[in-house]
Amino acid sequence: MAYRLKEIKFKERPCHILLQNENGPCPLLAAANVLLLKDSITLPSNCIGAGVITIDELLNVLAEKILTNKTGSDHHIQEVMDLFPTLQFGMDVNPKFTDGPTGVEYTPGLDAFDLLHMEMVHGWLLDPQSPEFCLVEGRTYNQLINAVIEGNDAGSTLEQNPNAPNHEELSTKANEGTIIHHFLESSGHQLTQYGLTVLHEYLKDDQMAVFFRNNHFNSLIKHQGHLYLLITDIGYASVGNIVWEKLDVIDGDTEYVNQEFQAPPPMQHHEVAHTATGEQLIANDLQSQADYQLALQLSQETTSTPPTTTNNSSSQPAAAASPPPLVASPPPAAAGATTAPIPNTTTTTTSSSATPTPDTAPTPAPTPPARISFNGQEVAVAVPTDPTLLSEEERDRMVALQLQQQEEKAESMRRQQQEANSHSLALQLQREEDLRQQQQSSASAQAQAASNANARRKAKGKDGDCVIM
């Protein structure tokens, strides 16, 4: 497991941030980015050079930060260290709706934020003026879910036995469950307008925190009176003008800004391009190292073969004794490369009455090497006529270039396959989302039916008076 890096500027200082991998915006990613933006941790130089950091390297950096902070007992620190690897996959958060942005039920994972000297906040808060506040006050998400389940069970019992001995108690539970269910449904995006207002009041300017919403964790900052979320989607790895996302509405209609917190210039026909993930970068680096070792091995095997010598005093004709000209054709040019034409080596000679002998025949001039432009740099790829004139470095360069072109072709095919797989996965996820929404709609319809039934019974005088203040 690894994370791709992206270089940005924050407060006129260059820094690197981590981008999402297959686990999405996990708490480990958000915490590391907060520390990187605050310049509280430093990534290893080899990771910056490679543009990727493995999960083990990141855990070492964060563990060193915890030990440097010297917060908590040794036993407490060891517990968090043991928990660290699991934070790359997520963390259980049970928010409270009336205890402010930091109101959540304690879990061991929250200790990691405490030891790293940062806060986790959320905006899933209920306005004290809301009529359902008395039912939600002091309760967690899990407790509200239990109340909804109890309310549904009570409603079902009343449907089956309207004259149950505990009719009033069951009716109260059914009504409360319906009200709580409506609150959870209406705030299903896990951010309320009241909660957004409280977040603005709670955070100070330029203060950063980890923001929890929709089971995701993001790096949050308040800058010049506005809230921004750091964009860590790997699709924006090469888009330098998009760094932050403004958090000023609850319906997802957002605005993107650059590293200066300003609206970027309009980009025509911009599409988020396929970008290699951290895992792919590491795999490519290992493959490149293997290709380089193979090129060296092939070069050593070629240069270890002694060249054939020609004896001009032999009775055999010179043409038969001399080795045939050895000219390597240039390998196929990589994508975007241009091939320069091979200069014409045919020379025009003037007639002479003297016929040269084999001993006095002029040595043919070596064929000038063909040159191609690869990654903006011209590279000679032809081999001189005389194999003894070819240096080991030139052989290495030629073989390595051929291997690199083969690797690029294979990578292009892998990329096309990955894009096809991503498209198929997106269609599958869309179908699952449609099915989930249908199930939610069905559940809402059932809850509404139960509510209507309770209202009808109350109108007939079968229900006791129950007023929710």
N, C-alpha and C positions, 0 to 999 in steps of 0.2 A: 504494500500500500504506500502511495506517495502523493505529494501535492505539487502541482505546477506553481511556479512563482511568476509574479508580474511586478515590474518596476514602475513605481509612481513617484510623485513628489507630494510631500505633506509638510506644510509650513516651510516651504522653500528647501526642504531637506529630502534628498533621494532616499527611498526606502523600498523594500520588497514586501509584498503581501502574498498570502497563500490563496490559491483558487480551489474551488470545490473538486472533489473526486467523486467516485460513484456513490459515496455515502451522503453527498449533499452538504448543506450548511450545518455541520455538526458543532457541538459546543467546543471541541478542541480547536477547530478552525477559527471560530469567532474569538476565543480567548487569545490565541496566538496572534491574530491580526491586531487586536487591541494593544497588546504588548509591543508589537512591531511598530505601530503608529506612534506609541508613546516613547519609542526608542529605549524600551526597558530590557529587550533581549536582542541578541545579534545572531544571525544565522551563520553557519559555517561557510567559509570562503569557497570551498569546493562545491557546496550546494548552490551558491549564487552563480558560480561559473557554469554549472550544468543547467541552471534554471529549474531545478526540482529538488525537493527534500523528501526523504523517506519518513515513514511514521516513526521509526526507531530514532532517527536523528532529531526529529521534532520533540519526541518525548524526553530525550536527553537534555535538550535546551530548556524545556519547561521545568524539568526536575531540578536543574541547576539553578533556575530562577527561584524556585520554592526554597531551596536550601540557602540561597543568598538572602532571601527576605527574613529568614529566621523567625517565622511565625508558627506558633503551635508546638506541641510536644513531639518528641521523636516518634512515638507510637501513632500520633495523629497524622504526621507527615507520611509515615510508611503506609498507612491505610489509603491515603490519597494516591500514593505512588502505585499501589497495587490496582487502584481503580482507573488510573489514567488511560491504559490501553483501550478500555471499553468506551471512553468518551468520544472516540472517533466514529462510533456508530450511533450516538445519541445519548439522551439522558431523560429519565422520568421527571416530569415537572407537574406538580399538583397545585395550580394557582388558587389564591384566595381573591375574592372579587370586591372586598370592602376594606382591605388592609393596605392600600397604596401600591405603588409600582413594584415594591420589593416583597409584597405579601405572597409567599408560597409556603407550602408545607415542607418541613425539613427532610432532605434526603442526603445520603453521604456524598453524592455528586456535587452538591453545593459547596462542600468544603474546598473543592479545587479552586473555585473562584475566590474564596476567602484567603486561601494561602497565596494566591497570585495577586492579591490586593486589587480586586475589581468587583463590581456589582453586576448582578443579573436583574433586569427589570422587565416588566410586561405592562401592557395597556388594556388588559381585559378586566375593566373595572366598571362597577355599577354606580350610577348617580344616586346619591342619598335621597334625592327627591323622587325617585322612582317608586311606584306603588308596591313593587315586589321586593323592595329593599329589606323589609323586615323578615322575609323568608330566606333571603340570600346572605344576610349579614353574618359574618364570622364563619361561614361554611366554605369548604373547598369544592373543587370541581367534582371529585369523586363522591363527596357527600351529596351534592346536588343530583348526580346521576342516580344514586340510591333512592333519593326522594322521588324522582320521576318514576322509577321502577315500582316503588311502593304505591305511588298514586295510580299507576296503570293496574296493578293488582287489585287495589281497592275498588277501582271503577268496574273491573270485571266481576268482582264479587257482588257488587250492587246490581249489576245487570242480571246475574243469575238468581239473586235473592234480595229483592227490593225491601223486604221486611226483616232484614237481618237485625239481631239484637243490638249490635254496635253500629247501627246505621249512621248515626251522626259522626262518629269517629272516622268511618270509612269515607263518608262524603267529604269531610275536611281534608283527608289525605288525597283524595282524588282531585279536589280543587287546587290544592297546593302543588301537586304534581303537574297539573296542566299549566299553571302560571310559571313554574320553574322551567318546564319544557319550552314554553314560548320564549323565555329569556335566552336560553341556550341556543335556540333556533335563530333568533334575531341577531345574536352576536356570535354566530358560528365562525366568522373570520377572526375571532379572538382579539379584536381591537374595537373599542368603543370610542365615540366622540369625546365622552367624558374622560376616558382613559388617556386619550391623546392630549387633552388639555392638562391633565395631571402630570404627564411626562414632561411637558414643556415647563411646568412650574418646578418640577423636582430636579431636573438636570440643570447644572450651571453651564455657562457658555464655555465651549471647548472641552467639556467633560465627556468622557467616553465610558461606555458600558456594553455589556452583552445583552442583546434584546431578544426576548422569547416571543414567538408568535407562530401559530399553526405548526407546532412541533418542530420548528426550525430555530436556529440560533444565528444572529447576525451581529456585526460590530456597529454600534450606534454612537453618533456624536451629535452634540448640539453646537452649531456654529452660527454666530451672528443672529441668534433668535430662531433658527430653523433646525429641525431634526433631519439627519441624513443617515442612511444605511449604506455600508460599504458593499459594492457590487463584487461578488466573488464567483459569478457564473463563468465557467471556463470558456464559454463562447466569446467572452469579451477580453480574452487574454491579449489579443493583438489590437484592441481598440483603445488607444491611449486617451481619447477624448471623453470616454465614459468611465467614471470612477465611483461616483456616489449616486444614490437614489433618494430623492426628497421624500420624507415621511410627513405629509401634511393632510392626507385624506385617509379614510378607512375603507374605501371601496376599490382600492388598487389602481385608480387612475393617477399615475405618478409622473414625476419629471426627473430626467437624468441630467447630471451636471458633471463637469470635468474636475480635475484635481485642484483647481482654483475655486471650486464651488460656484462656477458660472455655467450658464447654458452653452453647450458646445455648438460650433457652427453646423448648419444642416449638412447631412451627408446624403448624397444622391445614390439611390439604388443600394443602400447598405444592407447587407445580410450578414448575420453572424456566421462566420466561417467555421469549418471543422478545424478544431485545434487538438493537437496531441495532448493527452492527459499526462499526469506525472508518471504513471506506470508505463505508458508508451515511451516516454522520453528515456526512462531507465533501460527499457528493453532495447531501444535503438542504440543507446550508448554501449551496451554490452555487445550488440551485434557489430557495431563499428570497430570495437576493439578486436573481436574475433576476425573480422575481415582484414584488419591491418596485420595481424599475426600471420594470417594465411598468405598475404601478399609478400611478407618478408620471407616466409618459407619457400614460396615459389621462386622468388628472386635468388635465394641462396642455392636452390637446386639447379637453376639455370646457369648461374655464374660458375658453379663448381665443375661444369663440363668443359674440358680443354678445347680450344678452337683448333680446327684442321689447318695444317701448314701446307704451303705450296713450295715444291722444289723446282725452281726455274731451270735447273740443269738436267732435269729428267728428259728422257726421250719421248715421253708422252706429250701431246699437244697442251699448250698452256691453257686453253679453254677447258680441257678436261680436268686439269689439275686444280684449277682455281675453284673455290666454293661458289655456288650460285649466289647472286645478290640476295641478301636477306632484308626485305622491306616489309615492315608490319603495317597493315592497313589500320587507319585510325578507328577506334571503337565508335559505335553510334553515339551521336551527340546527345547529351541529356536535354531534358525539357528546357527550352529557353536558350539553348546554346547554339551558336552559329559556327559553322565550319569554314575556315579560310581555304581557298583553293590551293592545291599543291602546285608549287612553281614548276614550270616546264623545264626539265633538265636536259632536253635535247639541244646539243650544241652544233653549230655549223662549222665544218672544217674546210680549209682551203686545200686544193689539190697539190700534191708534191710528188716529185719523181722518186723520192726515197721511200722505200717501204720499211716501216719499223719492224724490228725483230722482237721476239718475245722478251728478250732482255732489255730492250730499249723502249718497249711500248709504254706510253704514259699510263699512270694509274688513274682509272676513272674517278671523277669527283664524286664524293658521297652524296646521296640523295638528300636534299634539304628536308628537314623534318616538317611535316604538316602541323599546323597549329590550330587548336580550337579554343573558343572562348567558353570557359566554364566558371559560373558564379562570378562573372566580371573579371576573370583573370585568364590570360592566354597561357595554354599549356602545350608543349611540344609532345606529340604522341607517336611520331614515326621513328623507326630505328635506323641508324646509319647503315650504309651498305656493309661496312666492315664491322662484324660483331664485336671485335676487340675494342672498337671506339665507344661502345655503349657502356656507360658507367652503371654501377650497381644502383645508384640513386635514381637514374633515369628509368631503369627497369622497375624499381619499386613504384615509381610514380605512375608508370603506364599500367601496371597490374592493379594498383590501388584505384586508379581512375575507372578501369573497367569494372572492378568490383563495386565501386560506389554507384556507377550507373545502373548496374544490375539491382543493387539495393533500392535505389530510388524507384525503379520500375516496380519492384515487389511491393514497396511501401505504397505506391499509387494504387495498386490492386487491392491491398489491405484496406486503404482508406475508402475505396469505393464499396467494399464489402461491409465496412463498419457503418457507412452512411445508409446502406440498404437495411442493415440490422436495426439501426436507430429509427429509421422510418417505420419498420415493422413493429418495433417496441412502442413507438408513439401511438400507432393505431390501436395496439392492444391496451395501452393505458387509457386511451380515450374511451374504448368500449367498457373497461372496468369502471371508469368515472361515470359514464352514462348509467351503468347498472346501479352504482352506489346512489346516484341521485334519484333513480326510480325507487329504490328501497327507502330512501329518506322521505320521498313524497308519500309513499304508502304508509310509513309510520306516522307522518304528520296527519294524514287523512284519518288514520285510526284514532289518534289523539283528539282530533277535532270532533270525531264522531262521539267519543266518550264525553267530551266537554258539552256537546249539544244535548246528549242524553241527561247529563247532570242538570243542565239548565231546564230541560223539560220537566224533570222530576221536581225541581225546586219550584217551578211555576205551578205545579199541581199541589204544592203544599206537603210533599213527601219528605223533602230535605229540611233539615234544621237551618236556622239563620246562621250564616257564616260570612262575616265581613272581614276582608284582609286590609288592615290599615297600612 
